[in-house]
């Protein structure tokens, strides 16, 4: 008997027997798993004789349904490719067959061979996480008969089900101390603790909670690196101890009882100038595990943004939380290619075209930066192009497989893979911003949810440009990357010319933003004319980010005559602060230093001009003096003095170890714990031979040495001097004052 129901797709994954298993949250609240047969094809191209040998090897191979010759389009080749299509009966066998062929026929080019099942399913049926579907299935066998998607990835206000969330976290940070209990909380229920002293009760208790609440999301802290390894080790120990298998209860966190927890190994990778570390991951089947400490952008956009990232990229929810936005854009581009029946190479074949020196200089010049006019400025407007580079890619139709534009004029009418992928993403982010603008309260729950979802899209749009030039990107091409920056330079210069022709002074330009001022211009209406003129000329959206009461552009620390493009702080007319390049924005600053700098800026936010700014300096200096007094008296919490710094290489590879590297070496010597490239090191400056104390070593075994207060006085002086620079107060003066070798006095202090 067939059953027809509606519900939301929560999870799907491959299965060797069923093909694909799909989990739905039905409208009546039931969680239902259905099975679907799913044949998968991949392709091989190369010399005819090698393809013939490949055909012979495939004959009679388990899982091969059909072989045929087809003509397909390779995105990097002008003419269609004659390829061998290999149709397999399910995704698991397809992966095995591909690995075997790749080993035997390394000289062949393979296509569509390593794509995730979620991407293949999305291309064929239009599915995505939280898609609202109408399905028909056999009630006895649970075989899926039909599936119809009733909404879109691009819906701005989709109706979503009520997700059941269970939170589990240790009562102590495992890297510092051994946890003694687990805090467990299910939404709508009172939180409680599970003690870890009685090891025999931990797994049965957790299993009962999971079975009773049946969560869709299990949200943890340190779930990947501590909780799940701890529970699995506990399960293993209990099974070894029990004489009867009936007493050896297994961990039952998967909704699919046929599956075990799936692990993804830890990796370190290079991204945007730094080494990133992503720890190993524990993934569940039928429900999602989110370790918020291992979720890359959780602090930026939380669960709402994670669900939006999963929705538009079609990545599983747990994976969307952990991967970089670049991985999301890559999947979206592959999905566009599949929908257009374009072959996706297993390994990128394209290389950079040979250029002369002159051609290289003209092409590879990056984004345009107009060095700021350093100092204190008032009544300054910041105007920003809305997602400039994605807009240029769409407007100029910049994609690796189509002719590059002449300036900003597209050379082809049909959108290429990259702009076709970005256009709905760009329009959806614009729609979110428009929605937020219409809401009366920007702090309302709905406004915050829209902002989180818009933030997820922003990050996808931010990385799309860099991905065009990434050497391993499937649809990357350095010439396309250079064409985007060329368009950006042209647009920014045009905007500068318009501003100056209308009497505005351009104080600073940075890639997609301008800071402009004109005597008497203090309201949004005063700048509307220049915004309209720029939009008409460039045909791109530009908006007023805000009008500053005052803004300070800072120079290099080593040379007052050398401006720094992205180092400034200012106060908007509504009192909001904007800070770039200061300790407050740096991840390697102690929280205590950042808090003092924030406190000082909050005081200065009351000023409207340079005179009022100067009048507040005595109050600022008192904050500095009080901070020194509390530091010297030992009244600063030890956790607020921690520095957190990422290391980019193996600690042993440094010839001159930095403080962070010395702390990593100390941790390995004392505990055996190795810090890998991309991981962050937490440490204190202390009075010892090494000068550092690694915070992640057990405190009961290695108590910290006395804090190096002189070093922290120096860090504080550095942060305060950045703000006081316009008034001639330098870091050395504040350091000397802090150490008692110089007398400073401001009126009122």
Secondary structure, DSSP 8 states (H G I E B T S, - for coil): -EEEEEEEEEEEEEETTTEEEEEEEETTS-EEEEEE---EEEEEES-HHHHHHHHHHHTT-TTEEEEEEEEEEETT-SS-EEEEEEEESSHHHHHHHHHHHHHH-TTSEEES-S--HHHHHHHHH---TT-EEEEEEETTT-BEEEEEE-S-TT-SS-------EEEEEESS-TTTS---EEEEEETTS--EEEESSSHHHHHHHHHHHHHHH--SEEEEESIIIIIHHHHHHHHHHHHHH-SSGGG-------SSTT---EEE--EEEEETTEEEEE--EEE-SSSEEEETTT-TTHHHHHHHHHHHHHHHH---HHHHHHS-HHHHHHHHHHHHHHHTTEE-BSS---------HHHHHHH---S-EE----EEEEEEEEEEETTHHHHHHHHHT--TTS---BTTB-S-SS--HHHHHHHHHHHHHHHHHHHHHH-S-TTSHHHHHHHHHHHHHHHHHHHHHHHHT-TT-TT--HHHHHHHHHHHHHHHHHHHHHHHHTT-EEEEEETTEEEEE-TT--SHHHHHHHHHHHHHHH-S-EEEEEEEEEEEEEE-SS-TTSEEEEEEEEEETTS-EEEESSGGG-TTS-HHHHHHHHHHHHHHTT--SHHHHHHTHHHHHHHHHHHHHHHHTT-S-GGGG-EEEE--S-GGG-SS--HHHHHHHHHHHHH-----TT-EEEEEEBSSSSSEEETTS-TTTS----B-HHHHHHHHHHHHHHHHGGGT--HHHHHHHHTTSS----TT-
